[in-house]
Amino acid sequence: AAQLEVELQAAWDSPNPAGPVYNACPASWLPVMTSSDHGWKLTAKRWGLIPPWESEEVPGYINARVETIHEKMAFKSYLKRQACLIPASGYYEWLTQGKSKIPFYLYHPQQLLLMAGIWNNILLADGSEIETFAIITRPADRGIEFIHQRMPLIYSLENADSWLRGTLDPEEYIYSSVHQLDFHQVDPQVGKPENNFASL
């Protein structure tokens, strides 16, 4: 938490209740960066965007495709007002070979990944509130598409504010994003959500 605060120059609004996460999965509570009148702030939100018509804590949408995000009722209303960035050292993806799935870790060797997302605050039927988010995906770059055809839409710090404030032109979403990720194979233990340790 402290490292993120320094690296992103963003103040924590409320710390991540889960602590460091080395193997995030849907429903994980993760650090999420948003913009306010006082600068960038970090809060913990649940991965899995609950659409506005739901009043129960359903799993929600994990991803939103950048190609159709302006068309989907569950997503388009959040782009201008509730864009966010999910900071991560990297992410896991699975290569399917026949009946086998091989996990890879994808990352940038010199910078934190800031995955583009949208978030919301839903009032549940029991009177409680929950903040949830979805990660926006795009077609994968040529160097990594053999692992998976999709990848997160990722920005560097220099484009972070444009995304968070909704001033980035939709035509620039992919062009302005981070490209050329490195990767290496990792232990299949990442396939079990209960595994959450640094050596993964």
C-alpha positions as CSV (number, residue, x, y, z in Angstrom):
1,A,0.0,0.0,0.0
2,A,2.8,2.5,0.9
3,Q,4.7,1.7,-2.2
4,L,1.7,2.3,-4.4
5,E,1.0,5.6,-2.7
6,V,4.6,6.8,-3.4
7,E,4.9,5.5,-6.9
8,L,1.5,6.9,-8.1
9,Q,1.5,10.0,-5.9
10,A,-2.0,9.0,-4.9
11,A,-3.4,9.1,-1.3
12,W,-5.3,6.1,0.1
13,D,-8.9,6.8,0.9
14,S,-9.3,3.4,2.5
15,P,-6.6,0.7,2.6
16,N,-7.0,-2.6,0.7
17,P,-8.6,-4.9,3.3
18,A,-7.0,-8.0,1.7
19,G,-3.4,-6.7,1.9
20,P,-1.0,-7.6,-0.9
21,V,-2.6,-9.8,-3.6
22,Y,-0.3,-12.0,-5.7
23,N,-3.0,-14.0,-7.4
24,A,-6.0,-11.8,-8.1
25,C,-9.2,-13.4,-9.2
26,P,-12.8,-12.3,-9.7
27,A,-14.4,-11.0,-6.5
28,S,-10.9,-10.0,-5.1
29,W,-10.7,-6.7,-3.4
30,L,-7.9,-4.7,-5.2
31,P,-6.4,-1.3,-5.2
32,V,-8.1,1.0,-7.7
33,M,-7.0,4.6,-8.6
34,T,-9.6,7.3,-9.4
35,S,-9.4,11.1,-9.9
36,S,-10.9,13.7,-7.6
37,D,-10.7,17.5,-7.3
38,H,-7.8,17.0,-4.9
39,G,-5.8,14.7,-7.2
40,W,-5.6,10.9,-7.5
41,K,-6.8,8.6,-4.8
42,L,-6.6,4.9,-4.0
43,T,-9.4,2.8,-2.7
44,A,-10.2,-0.9,-2.5
45,K,-13.0,-2.1,-4.8
46,R,-14.3,-5.5,-5.7
47,W,-13.4,-7.0,-9.1
48,G,-16.7,-7.7,-10.9
49,L,-18.9,-4.7,-11.9
50,I,-22.4,-5.1,-10.7
51,P,-24.7,-3.5,-13.3
52,P,-27.0,-0.6,-12.2
53,W,-30.2,-2.7,-12.5
54,E,-29.0,-5.2,-9.9
55,S,-29.7,-4.9,-6.1
56,E,-27.9,-8.1,-5.0
57,E,-24.2,-8.8,-4.7
58,V,-23.9,-10.8,-7.9
59,P,-20.5,-11.7,-9.5
60,G,-20.8,-9.0,-12.0
61,Y,-18.8,-8.2,-15.2
62,I,-15.1,-9.0,-15.0
63,N,-14.1,-7.4,-18.3
64,A,-15.5,-4.9,-20.8
65,R,-14.4,-4.9,-24.4
66,V,-13.0,-1.6,-25.6
67,E,-14.6,-2.1,-29.0
68,T,-18.1,-2.2,-27.7
69,I,-17.9,-0.3,-24.4
70,H,-19.8,2.7,-25.7
71,E,-22.7,0.4,-26.8
72,K,-23.3,-1.7,-23.7
73,M,-25.9,-0.3,-21.3
74,A,-24.0,-1.8,-18.3
75,F,-20.8,0.2,-19.2
76,K,-21.3,3.3,-21.3
77,S,-22.7,5.5,-18.5
78,Y,-19.5,5.1,-16.4
79,L,-16.8,6.1,-19.0
80,K,-17.0,9.8,-18.5
81,R,-17.6,10.0,-14.8
82,Q,-16.3,6.8,-13.3
83,A,-13.2,5.7,-15.1
84,C,-10.5,4.1,-13.0
85,L,-7.1,2.5,-13.2
86,I,-6.1,-0.8,-11.6
87,P,-2.4,-0.8,-10.7
88,A,-0.6,-4.1,-11.0
89,S,2.9,-5.5,-11.3
90,G,1.6,-7.7,-14.1
91,Y,-1.1,-10.2,-14.9
92,Y,-1.5,-13.9,-15.6
93,E,-2.8,-15.4,-18.8
94,W,-3.2,-19.0,-19.9
95,L,-2.0,-20.6,-23.2
96,T,-4.1,-23.5,-24.3
97,Q,-2.2,-26.3,-25.9
98,G,-4.5,-29.3,-26.6
99,K,-5.9,-30.3,-23.3
100,S,-3.3,-28.5,-21.3
101,K,-3.3,-24.9,-20.1
102,I,0.1,-23.2,-19.4
103,P,0.1,-20.1,-17.3
104,F,2.3,-17.1,-18.2
105,Y,3.1,-13.8,-16.3
106,L,2.9,-10.7,-18.5
107,Y,4.5,-7.4,-17.3
108,H,6.4,-4.3,-18.3
109,P,10.1,-4.5,-17.2
110,Q,10.3,-0.8,-16.3
111,Q,6.9,0.3,-15.1
112,L,3.8,-0.5,-13.2
113,L,0.8,-1.6,-15.3
114,L,-2.2,0.7,-14.9
115,M,-5.1,-1.3,-16.3
116,A,-8.0,0.8,-17.6
117,G,-11.4,0.2,-15.9
118,I,-14.8,1.5,-15.0
119,W,-16.3,1.4,-11.5
120,N,-19.6,2.0,-9.8
121,N,-21.2,2.2,-6.4
122,I,-24.3,0.1,-6.0
123,L,-26.9,0.3,-3.3
124,L,-27.9,-3.3,-2.4
125,A,-31.4,-4.4,-1.3
126,D,-30.1,-4.9,2.3
127,G,-29.2,-1.2,2.5
128,S,-25.4,-1.6,2.2
129,E,-23.3,-0.2,-0.6
130,I,-20.6,-1.8,-2.6
131,E,-18.0,-0.4,-5.1
132,T,-17.1,-2.7,-7.9
133,F,-15.1,-2.5,-11.1
134,A,-14.4,-4.1,-14.5
135,I,-11.2,-4.2,-16.5
136,I,-11.3,-3.0,-20.1
137,T,-9.7,-5.3,-22.6
138,R,-8.4,-4.8,-26.2
139,P,-7.0,-7.1,-28.9
140,A,-3.6,-8.4,-27.9
141,D,-0.4,-7.1,-29.3
142,R,1.3,-9.3,-31.9
143,G,4.1,-10.4,-29.6
144,I,1.7,-11.9,-27.0
145,E,-1.3,-12.9,-29.1
146,F,-0.1,-16.5,-29.2
147,I,-0.8,-16.7,-25.5
148,H,-4.3,-15.1,-25.6
149,Q,-6.2,-13.0,-28.2
150,R,-7.1,-10.3,-25.6
151,M,-5.2,-8.2,-23.1
152,P,-6.0,-5.4,-20.7
153,L,-6.0,-1.8,-21.9
154,I,-3.0,-0.5,-20.1
155,Y,-1.7,3.1,-19.6
156,S,1.4,4.7,-18.3
157,L,1.5,7.4,-15.7
158,E,1.7,10.1,-18.4
159,N,-1.7,9.1,-19.9
160,A,-3.3,8.3,-16.5
161,D,-5.0,11.6,-15.9
162,S,-6.4,11.7,-19.5
163,W,-8.1,8.4,-18.9
164,L,-9.3,9.1,-15.4
165,R,-10.8,12.4,-16.3
166,G,-12.5,11.1,-19.5
167,T,-10.7,13.4,-21.8
168,L,-9.0,10.8,-23.9
169,D,-10.6,10.4,-27.3
170,P,-12.1,7.0,-27.9
171,E,-10.1,6.7,-31.1
172,E,-6.9,7.1,-29.0
173,Y,-7.8,4.4,-26.4
174,I,-5.6,1.7,-27.9
175,Y,-3.0,3.9,-29.7
176,S,-2.2,5.7,-26.4
177,S,-1.9,2.5,-24.4
178,V,1.1,0.6,-23.3
179,H,2.5,-2.0,-25.8
180,Q,5.4,-4.5,-25.9
181,L,4.9,-6.5,-22.7
182,D,7.5,-9.1,-21.5
183,F,6.4,-12.5,-20.3
184,H,7.5,-15.8,-18.9
185,Q,6.0,-19.1,-17.9
186,V,4.9,-19.5,-14.2
187,D,3.9,-22.3,-11.8
188,P,0.5,-23.8,-12.4
189,Q,-0.2,-23.0,-8.7
190,V,-1.6,-19.7,-9.9
191,G,-4.7,-21.7,-11.1
192,K,-5.9,-22.0,-7.5
193,P,-7.3,-18.8,-6.1
194,E,-6.4,-19.7,-2.6
195,N,-2.7,-19.5,-3.5
196,N,-1.6,-16.0,-2.7
197,F,2.2,-15.7,-2.1
198,A,5.0,-13.7,-3.7
199,S,6.8,-16.6,-5.3
200,L,4.0,-17.1,-7.7
